[in-house]
Amino acid sequence: MVNHMLMITADFENIASLQPQGGCDDPDFSYFFKIKCGRCGEVSQKETCVTLNDTVPLQGKGTAHLIQKCKFCGRDGTVTMIPGKGKPLTQELSEGGKYAPLMLFDFRGYEPEGFVFSGAWTAESIAGTKYEDVDLSGEDFNEYDEKGECPVMISNLRSKFEVVK
């Protein structure tokens, strides 16, 4: 069993926090990433999508959020999400160049390869203005905060998967 924590960071301008629309444990938030087979090293051509709401039964007992067969060697692998470990990316973390934990994954037979920032995100400005349905697929977000009378920006999005024991 190898757990990987998805870690994110970004550069903020007048932004206090960033997280998936319904919070880090949003059951409908879609996580997109490529997966690499643990046996042959083949990387999926397309991104794989997992959400907390979608589960599939495992042979025997338990569930996973994804069961997928490697197209090259035929090995089965699973991805299971473990909620309750994520935190919003804050201004303090961003300014310090640190990463925030977003979601913990249990990969069996696969390893994650790159996270795609897609789906709906929520950002809050330092003045308290909430921005809903923020689209980060273009890799940045720019607005003007009327309440705080200042520009707000999220840019230089970065992610990594860290092995956790």
Accessible surface in RSA format (square Angstrom, percent):
REM  Atomic radii and reference values for relative SASA: ProtOr
REM  Chains: A
REM  Algorithm: Lee & Richards
REM  Probe-radius: 1.40
REM  Slices: 20
REM RES _ NUM      All-atoms   Total-Side   Main-Chain    Non-polar    All polar
REM                ABS   REL    ABS   REL    ABS   REL    ABS   REL    ABS   REL
RES MET A   1   161.23  83.5  89.28  59.1  71.95 171.3  77.41  65.8  83.82 111.0
RES VAL A   2    68.69  45.2  65.87  59.6   2.81   6.8  68.45  59.5   0.24   0.6
RES ASN A   3    20.69  14.3  19.14  18.5   1.55   3.7   0.44   1.1  20.25  19.6
RES HIS A   4    12.49   6.8  12.49   8.7   0.00   0.0   4.38   4.5   8.10   9.4
RES MET A   5    19.89  10.3  19.89  13.2   0.00   0.0  19.89  16.9   0.00   0.0
RES LEU A   6     0.01   0.0   0.01   0.0   0.00   0.0   0.01   0.0   0.00   0.0
RES MET A   7    25.50  13.2  25.50  16.9   0.00   0.0  23.30  19.8   2.19   2.9
RES ILE A   8     1.16   0.7   1.16   0.9   0.00   0.0   1.16   0.8   0.00   0.0
RES THR A   9     0.57   0.4   0.19   0.2   0.39   0.9   0.16   0.2   0.41   0.6
RES ALA A  10     0.08   0.1   0.06   0.1   0.02   0.0   0.06   0.1   0.02   0.1
RES ASP A  11    60.60  42.4  57.54  57.3   3.06   7.2  23.35  54.9  37.25  37.2
RES PHE A  12    30.63  15.3   0.97   0.6  29.66  77.2   2.60   1.6  28.03  80.2
RES GLU A  13    69.68  40.0  65.53  49.6   4.15   9.9  29.03  56.2  40.65  33.2
RES ASN A  14    37.53  25.9  31.81  30.7   5.72  13.8   0.23   0.6  37.30  36.0
RES ILE A  15     0.00   0.0   0.00   0.0   0.00   0.0   0.00   0.0   0.00   0.0
RES ALA A  16    32.65  30.0  28.15  43.4   4.50  10.2  28.15  39.6   4.50  11.9
RES SER A  17    24.58  20.8  24.58  32.8   0.00   0.0  11.91  25.4  12.67  17.8
RES LEU A  18     0.43   0.2   0.20   0.1   0.22   0.6   0.34   0.2   0.09   0.2
RES GLN A  19    47.70  26.7  47.70  34.9   0.00   0.0   1.02   2.2  46.68  35.4
RES PRO A  20     0.02   0.0   0.02   0.0   0.00   0.0   0.02   0.0   0.00   0.0
RES GLN A  21    56.78  31.8  41.75  30.5  15.04  35.8  27.88  59.3  28.90  21.9
RES GLY A  22    53.61  66.1   0.00   N/A  53.61  66.1  28.81  79.1  24.80  55.5
RES GLY A  23    18.49  22.8   0.00   N/A  18.49  22.8  16.40  45.0   2.09   4.7
RES CYS A  24    13.16  10.0   8.47   9.4   4.69  11.0   7.66  19.4   5.50   5.9
RES ASP A  25    61.95  43.4  49.03  48.8  12.92  30.5  25.21  59.3  36.73  36.6
RES ASP A  26    18.29  12.8  16.92  16.8   1.36   3.2   0.49   1.2  17.80  17.7
RES PRO A  27    63.63  46.4  63.63  58.0   0.00   0.0  63.63  52.5   0.00   0.0
RES ASP A  28   100.12  70.1  81.02  80.6  19.10  45.2  31.56  74.3  68.55  68.4
RES PHE A  29     8.26   4.1   3.70   2.3   4.56  11.9   8.21   5.0   0.06   0.2
RES SER A  30    29.42  24.9  26.62  35.5   2.80   6.5   6.43  13.7  22.99  32.2
RES TYR A  31     0.87   0.4   0.87   0.5   0.00   0.0   0.24   0.2   0.63   0.8
RES PHE A  32    63.73  31.9  63.73  39.5   0.00   0.0  63.73  38.6   0.00   0.0
RES PHE A  33     0.00   0.0   0.00   0.0   0.00   0.0   0.00   0.0   0.00   0.0
RES LYS A  34    66.24  32.3  66.04  40.5   0.20   0.5  23.55  21.2  42.69  45.5
RES ILE A  35     1.74   1.0   0.80   0.6   0.94   2.3   0.80   0.6   0.94   2.5
RES LYS A  36    68.03  33.2  68.03  41.7   0.00   0.0  19.85  17.9  48.18  51.3
RES CYS A  37     2.26   1.7   0.86   1.0   1.40   3.3   0.24   0.6   2.02   2.2
RES GLY A  38    45.88  56.6   0.00   N/A  45.88  56.6  14.42  39.6  31.46  70.5
RES ARG A  39   152.89  64.2 119.60  61.0  33.28  79.2  46.96  64.2 105.93  64.2
RES CYS A  40    50.13  37.9  11.87  13.2  38.26  89.9  20.86  52.8  29.27  31.6
RES GLY A  41    33.83  41.7   0.00   N/A  33.83  41.7  18.70  51.3  15.13  33.9
RES GLU A  42    76.48  43.9  69.08  52.3   7.40  17.6  14.74  28.5  61.74  50.4
RES VAL A  43    56.99  37.5  45.19  40.9  11.80  28.4  45.19  39.3  11.80  32.0
RES SER A  44    25.33  21.4  11.63  15.5  13.71  31.6  22.41  47.7   2.93   4.1
RES GLN A  45   162.86  91.1 138.28 101.1  24.59  58.5  48.43 103.1 114.44  86.8
RES LYS A  46   168.76  82.3 162.09  99.5   6.66  15.9 107.17  96.5  61.59  65.6
RES GLU A  47    78.27  44.9  58.32  44.1  19.95  47.5   5.48  10.6  72.80  59.4
RES THR A  48    11.75   8.4   5.82   5.9   5.94  14.1   8.67  11.6   3.08   4.7
RES CYS A  49    57.02  43.1  36.43  40.6  20.59  48.4  19.11  48.4  37.91  40.9
RES VAL A  50     2.70   1.8   0.00   0.0   2.70   6.5   2.70   2.3   0.00   0.0
RES THR A  51    12.13   8.6  11.57  11.7   0.56   1.3  10.30  13.8   1.83   2.8
RES LEU A  52    27.40  15.3  16.56  11.8  10.84  27.2  16.72  11.7  10.67  28.7
RES ASN A  53    90.36  62.3  62.88  60.8  27.48  66.2  16.01  38.5  74.35  71.9
RES ASP A  54    91.53  64.1  87.67  87.3   3.86   9.1  28.33  66.7  63.20  63.0
RES THR A  55    70.18  49.9  44.81  45.4  25.37  60.5  18.01  24.2  52.17  78.9
RES VAL A  56    57.49  37.8  57.16  51.7   0.33   0.8  57.49  50.0   0.00   0.0
RES PRO A  57   107.74  78.5  96.86  88.3  10.88  39.5  96.86  80.0  10.88  67.6
RES LEU A  58    56.26  31.3  46.98  33.6   9.28  23.3  47.92  33.7   8.34  22.4
RES GLN A  59   187.85 105.0 154.77 113.1  33.07  78.7  63.87 136.0 123.98  94.0
RES GLY A  60    85.26 105.1   0.00   N/A  85.26 105.1  42.09 115.5  43.18  96.7
RES LYS A  61   184.10  89.8 166.58 102.2  17.52  41.7 116.06 104.5  68.04  72.5
RES GLY A  62    47.61  58.7   0.00   N/A  47.61  58.7  33.55  92.1  14.05  31.5
RES THR A  63    74.40  52.9  62.19  63.0  12.21  29.1  37.53  50.4  36.87  55.7
RES ALA A  64     0.15   0.1   0.00   0.0   0.15   0.3   0.15   0.2   0.00   0.0
RES HIS A  65    24.51  13.4  14.83  10.3   9.68  24.8  10.40  10.7  14.11  16.4
RES LEU A  66    30.93  17.2  29.29  21.0   1.64   4.1  30.93  21.7   0.00   0.0
RES ILE A  67    73.04  41.6  49.63  37.0  23.41  56.4  49.63  35.7  23.41  63.5
RES GLN A  68    53.01  29.6  48.84  35.7   4.17   9.9  20.69  44.0  32.32  24.5
RES LYS A  69   120.51  58.8 109.52  67.2  10.99  26.2  78.18  70.4  42.33  45.1
RES CYS A  70     9.07   6.9   2.74   3.1   6.34  14.9   4.25  10.8   4.83   5.2
RES LYS A  71   203.85  99.4 162.10  99.5  41.75  99.4 112.92 101.6  90.93  96.9
RES PHE A  72   148.97  74.5 118.55  73.4  30.42  79.2 121.78  73.8  27.20  77.8
RES CYS A  73    43.56  33.0  13.32  14.9  30.25  71.1  22.02  55.8  21.54  23.2
RES GLY A  74    33.77  41.6   0.00   N/A  33.77  41.6  21.48  58.9  12.29  27.5
RES ARG A  75    82.91  34.8  76.69  39.1   6.21  14.8  14.17  19.4  68.73  41.7
RES ASP A  76    83.57  58.5  66.74  66.4  16.82  39.8  23.17  54.5  60.39  60.2
RES GLY A  77     3.06   3.8   0.00   N/A   3.06   3.8   2.69   7.4   0.37   0.8
RES THR A  78    22.73  16.2  22.27  22.6   0.46   1.1  18.47  24.8   4.26   6.4
RES VAL A  79     0.06   0.0   0.06   0.1   0.00   0.0   0.06   0.1   0.00   0.0
RES THR A  80    33.79  24.0  33.79  34.3   0.00   0.0  26.24  35.2   7.55  11.4
RES MET A  81     5.29   2.7   0.17   0.1   5.12  12.2   0.17   0.1   5.12   6.8
RES ILE A  82    51.63  29.4  50.74  37.8   0.89   2.2  51.63  37.2   0.00   0.0
RES PRO A  83    67.32  49.1  55.16  50.3  12.16  44.2  55.36  45.7  11.96  74.3
RES GLY A  84    59.22  73.0   0.00   N/A  59.22  73.0  28.80  79.0  30.42  68.1
RES LYS A  85   104.54  51.0  94.14  57.8  10.40  24.8  43.20  38.9  61.33  65.3
RES GLY A  86    20.24  25.0   0.00   N/A  20.24  25.0   0.00   0.0  20.24  45.3
RES LYS A  87   126.58  61.8 125.94  77.3   0.64   1.5  78.81  70.9  47.77  50.9
RES PRO A  88    45.91  33.5  45.07  41.1   0.84   3.0  45.11  37.2   0.80   5.0
RES LEU A  89     0.65   0.4   0.47   0.3   0.18   0.5   0.47   0.3   0.18   0.5
RES THR A  90    49.53  35.2  49.53  50.2   0.00   0.0  46.64  62.6   2.89   4.4
RES GLN A  91    55.92  31.3  55.50  40.6   0.42   1.0   9.30  19.8  46.61  35.4
RES GLU A  92   144.74  83.1 133.07 100.7  11.68  27.8  50.41  97.5  94.33  77.0
RES LEU A  93    47.80  26.6  47.27  33.8   0.54   1.3  47.80  33.6   0.00   0.0
RES SER A  94    10.22   8.6   2.28   3.0   7.93  18.3   0.00   0.0  10.22  14.3
RES GLU A  95   130.86  75.1  91.89  69.5  38.97  92.8  43.63  84.4  87.24  71.2
RES GLY A  96    52.03  64.2   0.00   N/A  52.03  64.2  29.23  80.2  22.80  51.1
RES GLY A  97    47.04  58.0   0.00   N/A  47.04  58.0  25.22  69.2  21.82  48.9
RES LYS A  98   128.08  62.5 124.33  76.3   3.75   8.9  71.99  64.8  56.08  59.7
RES TYR A  99    55.26  25.8  42.18  24.0  13.07  34.0  21.40  16.1  33.85  41.7
RES ALA A 100     0.00   0.0   0.00   0.0   0.00   0.0   0.00   0.0   0.00   0.0
RES PRO A 101    28.98  21.1  28.98  26.4   0.00   0.0  28.98  23.9   0.00   0.0
RES LEU A 102     0.43   0.2   0.28   0.2   0.15   0.4   0.40   0.3   0.03   0.1
RES MET A 103     1.57   0.8   1.36   0.9   0.21   0.5   0.46   0.4   1.11   1.5
RES LEU A 104    12.68   7.1  12.65   9.0   0.03   0.1  12.65   8.9   0.03   0.1
RES PHE A 105     0.00   0.0   0.00   0.0   0.00   0.0   0.00   0.0   0.00   0.0
RES ASP A 106    10.66   7.5  10.41  10.4   0.26   0.6   0.67   1.6   9.99  10.0
RES PHE A 107     3.59   1.8   0.00   0.0   3.59   9.3   0.00   0.0   3.59  10.3
RES ARG A 108   121.29  50.9 115.52  58.9   5.77  13.7  46.76  63.9  74.53  45.2
RES GLY A 109    18.10  22.3   0.00   N/A  18.10  22.3   4.93  13.5  13.18  29.5
RES TYR A 110    14.11   6.6   7.42   4.2   6.68  17.4   7.01   5.3   7.10   8.7
RES GLU A 111    79.37  45.6  79.37  60.0   0.00   0.0  16.75  32.4  62.62  51.1
RES PRO A 112    14.50  10.6   1.96   1.8  12.54  45.6   1.96   1.6  12.54  77.9
RES GLU A 113    64.90  37.3  56.63  42.8   8.27  19.7  10.26  19.8  54.65  44.6
RES GLY A 114    49.62  61.2   0.00   N/A  49.62  61.2  39.05 107.2  10.56  23.7
RES PHE A 115    17.85   8.9   0.51   0.3  17.34  45.1   0.51   0.3  17.34  49.6
RES VAL A 116    58.91  38.8  55.27  50.0   3.63   8.8  58.44  50.8   0.47   1.3
RES PHE A 117    20.72  10.4  15.85   9.8   4.87  12.7  15.85   9.6   4.87  13.9
RES SER A 118    21.41  18.1  20.83  27.8   0.58   1.3  20.77  44.2   0.63   0.9
RES GLY A 119    40.21  49.6   0.00   N/A  40.21  49.6  28.13  77.2  12.08  27.1
RES ALA A 120    35.98  33.1  26.90  41.5   9.07  20.6  30.20  42.5   5.78  15.3
RES TRP A 121     0.00   0.0   0.00   0.0   0.00   0.0   0.00   0.0   0.00   0.0
RES THR A 122    14.50  10.3  13.65  13.8   0.85   2.0  13.55  18.2   0.95   1.4
RES ALA A 123     0.08   0.1   0.00   0.0   0.08   0.2   0.08   0.1   0.00   0.0
RES GLU A 124    50.46  29.0  50.38  38.1   0.09   0.2   4.13   8.0  46.33  37.8
RES SER A 125     0.98   0.8   0.00   0.0   0.98   2.2   0.00   0.0   0.98   1.4
RES ILE A 126    90.72  51.6  57.15  42.6  33.57  80.9  59.99  43.2  30.73  83.4
RES ALA A 127    34.22  31.5  12.72  19.6  21.50  48.9  23.90  33.7  10.32  27.3
RES GLY A 128    30.05  37.1   0.00   N/A  30.05  37.1  15.50  42.5  14.55  32.6
RES THR A 129    34.14  24.3  29.50  29.9   4.65  11.1  33.79  45.4   0.36   0.5
RES LYS A 130   128.30  62.6 104.82  64.3  23.47  55.9  69.83  62.9  58.47  62.3
RES TYR A 131    29.00  13.5  25.57  14.5   3.43   8.9  28.45  21.4   0.55   0.7
RES GLU A 132    93.77  53.8  71.60  54.2  22.17  52.8  46.02  89.0  47.75  39.0
RES ASP A 133   103.53  72.5  85.08  84.7  18.45  43.6  27.53  64.8  76.00  75.8
RES VAL A 134     3.75   2.5   0.79   0.7   2.96   7.1   3.74   3.3   0.01   0.0
RES ASP A 135    89.35  62.6  76.71  76.3  12.65  29.9  33.98  80.0  55.38  55.2
RES LEU A 136     0.26   0.1   0.00   0.0   0.26   0.7   0.00   0.0   0.26   0.7
RES SER A 137    68.77  58.1  43.35  57.9  25.42  58.5  28.62  60.9  40.15  56.2
RES GLY A 138    59.47  73.3   0.00   N/A  59.47  73.3  38.62 106.0  20.85  46.7
RES GLU A 139   123.69  71.0 120.78  91.4   2.91   6.9  34.07  65.9  89.62  73.2
RES ASP A 140    65.48  45.9  57.14  56.9   8.33  19.7   5.88  13.8  59.60  59.4
RES PHE A 141    26.99  13.5  22.70  14.1   4.29  11.2  26.99  16.4   0.00   0.0
RES ASN A 142    88.03  60.7  67.39  65.1  20.64  49.7  31.68  76.3  56.35  54.5
RES GLU A 143    88.48  50.8  73.22  55.4  15.26  36.3  14.71  28.5  73.77  60.2
RES TYR A 144   113.14  52.8 100.50  57.2  12.64  32.9  77.62  58.3  35.52  43.8
RES ASP A 145     0.32   0.2   0.03   0.0   0.29   0.7   0.29   0.7   0.03   0.0
RES GLU A 146   139.53  80.1 126.22  95.5  13.31  31.7  59.52 115.1  80.01  65.3
RES LYS A 147   145.22  70.8 109.82  67.4  35.40  84.3  84.44  76.0  60.78  64.7
RES GLY A 148    29.72  36.6   0.00   N/A  29.72  36.6  10.33  28.3  19.39  43.4
RES GLU A 149   134.40  77.2 113.96  86.2  20.44  48.7  27.11  52.4 107.29  87.6
RES CYS A 150    23.88  18.1  22.86  25.5   1.02   2.4  19.11  48.4   4.77   5.1
RES PRO A 151    70.80  51.6  70.80  64.5   0.00   0.0  70.80  58.5   0.00   0.0
RES VAL A 152     1.51   1.0   0.00   0.0   1.51   3.6   0.00   0.0   1.51   4.1
RES MET A 153    64.21  33.3  64.15  42.5   0.06   0.1  42.47  36.1  21.74  28.8
RES ILE A 154     0.00   0.0   0.00   0.0   0.00   0.0   0.00   0.0   0.00   0.0
RES SER A 155    24.91  21.0  24.91  33.2   0.00   0.0  17.04  36.3   7.87  11.0
RES ASN A 156    80.56  55.6  65.19  63.0  15.37  37.0  23.47  56.5  57.09  55.2
RES LEU A 157    25.75  14.3   2.21   1.6  23.54  59.2   2.21   1.6  23.54  63.4
RES ARG A 158    73.28  30.8  68.13  34.7   5.15  12.3  48.49  66.3  24.79  15.0
RES SER A 159    34.92  29.5   8.63  11.5  26.29  60.6   0.02   0.0  34.91  48.9
RES LYS A 160    83.00  40.5  74.78  45.9   8.22  19.6  46.94  42.2  36.06  38.4
RES PHE A 161    37.92  19.0  10.53   6.5  27.39  71.3  10.53   6.4  27.39  78.4
RES GLU A 162    67.20  38.6  63.57  48.1   3.63   8.6  23.76  45.9  43.44  35.5
RES VAL A 163    92.52  60.9  66.33  60.0  26.19  63.1  66.33  57.6  26.19  71.0
RES VAL A 164    50.97  33.5  42.96  38.9   8.01  19.3  46.21  40.2   4.76  12.9
RES LYS A 165   234.80 114.6 161.44  99.1  73.37 174.7 139.71 125.8  95.09 101.3
END  Absolute sums over single chains surface
CHAIN  1 A     8793.7       6657.5       2136.2       4463.8       4329.9
END  Absolute sums over all chains
TOTAL          8793.7       6657.5       2136.2       4463.8       4329.9
